[in-house]
């Protein structure tokens, strides 16, 4: 999935698909402006989502970044930041 969703601009779409699959709904039903707590995720599900993101994209979102009052859109922004930082680090490593 990293090749398909590994670019920062696709973070919202990636998270919509991931949450839709977990919640057994359609990506269109996932509102990026809704607080994460409105999705009714328990701590085990949040941990599983965190692991899936790590496995798919190679970046770590902490459990507290995937729960509470922040919105899915805010999580997408954070994910894009992490992906961009990872790409920059990779470019720096390649130039050495």
ABEGO torsion letter per residue (X at the ends): XAAAAABAAAAAAAAAAAAAAAAGBBAAABBAABBAAAAGBBAAAAAAAAAAAAAAAGBBBBAAAABEABBAAAAAAAAAAAAAAAAAAAAAAAAX
